[in-house]
Amino acid sequence: MPDLPVSELLELDRRHVWHPYGPMPGRVEPLVVESASGVRLQLAEGSGELVDGMSSWWSAIHGYNHPVLNEAAREQLGRMSHVMFGGLTHEPAVRLAKLLVDMSPDGLEHVFLADSGSVSVEVAVKMCLQYWRSLGRSGKQRLLTWRGGYHGDTWQPMSVCDPEGGMHELWSGVLPRQVFVDAPPAEYEESYAEQLRSAIERHADELAAVIVEPVVQGAGGMRFHSPAYLRVLREACDAHDVLLVFDEIATGFGRTGALFAAEHAAVTPDVMCVGKALTGGYMTMAATLCTSRVADGISQGEVPVLAHGPTFMGNPLAASVACASIELLLGQDWLGEVKRIEAGLRDGLAPALEIPGVKDVRVLGAIGVVQLDHAVDMKAATDAAVREGVWLRPFRDLIYTMPPYVTGDADVARIARAVCAAAREG
Ligand SMILES: *Cc1c(COP(=O)(O)O)cnc(C)c1O
């Protein structure tokens, strides 16, 4: 492959390539990454390397270029990188489904392999709507969620993203109108629990499901809340014939100090979405798990099938890397590593509280967040982190990190220093 000179690459990028939530042509020059290994991103043309504080948006939990994951991909590539999943099956997909069923909360038995997190949420919503339709209750087609959430960028997921931070105003009249309650407080408050219960009761006839991110709200604002609210949701949903969906796309695979955040409350949802870290950050794949109650309901309907089937469903290459990533995770003291990073972030981010303009500092599992009392100056904050040798991607009023679990103590300290520097400059 010919090497493009960096200046030409950036010019072509600016003119032709969309970036996440970006304008066209691009206005901010991105950094060019040449390769990545362990927890380090190698920049092009000798611009040095950066310690990755983002795990490529929660996904690269084992770091980059991992020999075990590389081998899994190579081995599968030698067999087949893809075959259609209609009428055919294969070991990587079946093994992955079994691993997910075994490691997820008890009662989740059936797995739909989707090609991205947003699609897995679409599938979760479709499962819930179709479940009630099958039972002759087609009036139950709305969703209830709390504010401050993020569930992806396709239509159904967008409709349950935070109405303020999301794109609701732009899309009012186009998006399905869902039921919103206030964002959950960090600590347990009985009055808020009561608000959840009464909203679910009041809307029960039109609600197919409640959908939330358990314990940590990610891209909607990096907020943490008491796991006790998950039990409140479970009880209220059971009492009023509403399904409960947990979106564990960000929280899954150990990030919060439990394999899945639902475990903090010992609650099993009816439907659960996983993605992001599923393949250790190697490829795009997500999954929607459901209970036998949901699957049986759908399968007894007038249309007794789950009507969804993406072209790249169950992709063998992604599935074998996902199996390898899960086995790698479960084969190590992942909780010890997450706790070690948690302690490092607590130590390293404590000084941020003294920085003028910092409103809150919070750490949970391998997630560290510094919230400002103003919108981040993205360029100043990112540049400050880069000067510390660290890659961060702040948004809104938030500078945050969720490093790969293999990040050593010195690099965790360095990331924390970079978060503080970004908070000072941003
Ligand atoms: C990232 C994310 C999604 C969307 O996943 P994509 O793979 O980006 O489509 C959905 N829900 C949550 C909680 C997420 O963090």
The ligand as an SDF file (V2000), in Angstrom:
LIG
                    3D

 15 15  0  0  0  0  0  0  0  0999 V2000
  -21.9460    3.3880   22.3350 C   0  0  0  0  0  0  0  0  0  0  0  0
  -23.2630    3.0700   22.8900 C   0  0  0  0  0  0  0  0  0  0  0  0
  -24.3360    2.6740   22.0570 C   0  0  0  0  0  0  0  0  0  0  0  0
  -24.2230    2.6350   20.5500 C   0  0  0  0  0  0  0  0  0  0  0  0
  -23.2920    1.7010   20.0970 O   0  0  0  0  0  0  0  0  0  0  0  0
  -22.6810    1.8700   18.6020 P   0  0  0  0  0  0  0  0  0  0  0  0
  -21.8360    0.6440   18.4440 O   0  0  0  0  0  0  0  0  0  0  0  0
  -21.9070    3.1380   18.6160 O   0  0  0  0  0  0  0  0  0  0  0  0
  -23.8230    1.9080   17.6610 O   0  0  0  0  0  0  0  0  0  0  0  0
  -25.5320    2.3440   22.6640 C   0  0  0  0  0  0  0  0  0  0  0  0
  -25.6770    2.3870   23.9940 N   0  0  0  0  0  0  0  0  0  0  0  0
  -24.6780    2.7480   24.8290 C   0  0  0  0  0  0  0  0  0  0  0  0
  -24.9000    2.7500   26.2960 C   0  0  0  0  0  0  0  0  0  0  0  0
  -23.4440    3.1160   24.3000 C   0  0  0  0  0  0  0  0  0  0  0  0
  -22.4560    3.5040   25.1260 O   0  0  0  0  0  0  0  0  0  0  0  0
  1  2  1  0
  2  3  1  0
  2 14  2  0
  3  4  1  0
  3 10  2  0
  4  5  1  0
  5  6  1  0
  6  7  2  0
  6  8  1  0
  6  9  1  0
 10 11  1  0
 11 12  2  0
 12 13  1  0
 12 14  1  0
 14 15  1  0
M  END
$$$$
